[in-house]
Amino acid sequence: MLFEPFQLGDLTLKNRVVLAPMTRARAGEERLPNALMAEYYAQRASAGLIITEATVVSEQGIGWPNTPGIYTGEQSVAWRQVVDAVHAQGTPVFIQLWHCGRASHSSFHDGELPVAPSAIKLEGDMIHTPSGKENYETPRALETDELPGIVENYRQAAEYALSAGFDGIEIHSANGYLLDEFLQSKTNHREDRYGGSLENRLRLLKEVIEAVLTVYPANRVAVRFSPNGVFNDMGSPDYRETFLYAAGQLNTYGLAYLHVMDGLAFGFHGLGTPMTLAEFRTVYNGPLMGNCGHTQESAEALIQAGDADLIAFGRPYISNPDLVERFANSWPLSEPADMKVWYSFGPEGFADFPAYQAA
């Protein structure tokens, strides 16, 4: 079933394999998509759906060197070459919208602290910044009256995405970035209407969804969650209650899909048993996408069981641009790419991995 077409709203996907969003840091200091990025995505367009790397919606959202943006007209125009290259392969492409929140550093922001729901420092490894590795800082808690501006950043980013020709957008509410920080009790200690109760902690994400729905129809908008994840120092004691509530609320919108990082390849917070796609099926009726460490076999099993409709693959796609063909023909996968080339800023380890050559 992994290779069968899937109807995603009004889009027909040629298979159920998805290129997962992966930060690759090839957009340069100007954060403009380029011909190398267009080549990279086109090489992987035998997937049923392409989701771009996380793309910042504002300068305030920046938290990683050389990642692309979608907050200026120039960036929108530059993204068009990527969209056109993927569309030429007959594949739809969604852009993932991103705000790093506390997972950033003042060196990205002219000395201003990164922002977050609450002034709670990320405890973890050092962060890569324009001036080298730095320790994380205690972020500045956003004022209530600043939040409508952040919502507007997402809406404007959606406008730029539409202008660039993207088929849809995925809102990044996972992996310890801003919207995930608002959703999770570990990082949200606010006492206004954006903190405390489940309803309040979900409020900002719902406002973002409703804002972008003025640009794209619901069946072209998706959301990503990471309920099991420990990445960026996440993991809340009430994770199961939080994410089942959030998924149930999102069920009312008729979104393109809910992207759940159910796998544990990025680590597990260990605050209970891992959440599964089957659990999300009990509260979410739309298409479900699994992700994080899946193999062809686990992907097929989840789809056969009815627990998932689509499976996104990340790291295997780095060194296997023809991953779908390798799966379909039982060809071996290439050796995993060395981590030092994941974010090398240059062409090495990016668009230079060959397709399989039969003997």
Steps between C-alpha positions, in 0.01 A plus 500: 500500500798733545522534122131550434363844413334698777237771469608790723204733478495610137861389443577153365829371641674235289602307812490529880869576549572857611827692509512622860600859573872508584717801576786496250635858534579569133315832456802720582517795734237678291256207567398477135415167334727429205564270204686246716194466724277462195722216377494331842121499525450397136729199555265379775173573320409135440345535848125543506541832683794731568508704822772763498747562776373720782477857372488800731199731489684805634842628599395449862444131421859436386703254705723308261774619259428502126140378518249646252230753573156580363450851643597718201390526140855422388493171691161414352632555147810292578287209625325486162798320340471224762125466455532490122773234515284274719185562299689403184522150654124491556527531877323742734708696752411651837716754683555459875453827692731550800572728792787377717386665822741437786709264283691801374766745622552874530776488237228441239312807622751784540540426869129471577401186690299228326131490590285230656170457684687515832851591611616138532845413369557207266729258683710316248795499267640822361330674209665574165492874439656743248784548747556130573370273774334681789313401815125537494361810671195560714246632248276802537136419567276643232249764605136420431469792262790366288322177408266643233813616317641146501170365369518760223854384416361153429214640293737713295734202456204303364435782251862484386479120477189523283673754277796262465265225379509266800215251504460538874663577833597298806500690829796387711363445851758240603858443619509774762448798271269791580155350443601177675634710788159664538320166486710315758473561873876459546572820311174694543457645850295799387217646705315675217252346256785319320607298803371264766215292362523273196265736317725798574823326407352396165368850432801636309516200265126527431536871425785421259291232327203732468722775362654285227155363413424847362769424239484123436199269526505259794587202278829674413604573861668248733649496851792309648520368861776315691327353807782262592792726426777618729669710229567859610445399864132416466269252669210593731345280770154554349616423144234239427211715618643804319550341160177300494311818587686700236446237230131481585468877467686501168269228374228761457688695231514238222876543455708336227665272758635482853872422501592312818859415590406168656841334464768531766808554284548854641482367856209450741421704809405185693213663691269206430445268206560638150194635321402309186324584177224261605431728798475802273256308280255499791471880495608602149302392195704662224815372330780408744870512414756314709870583521831455684710190450258293292615232260322379189368207704369707792345748258320226312378344824354829627319564173373142476366527857320823416697695760668726241420623151844642419851450639771766483864400469781734593857383548478209250413759235826690552717235334223328299333754272322210327368352824162406350665306216734325743208395717289390203779292342657367823824675410743558787522841662818705483711543809357774725647842434764619745343747743767759421349553153142535618548873556822568311359818334641385164426246225689216669263244649191665354410446135799278422369158609445269199194300416535122512684341210405139433796274429 
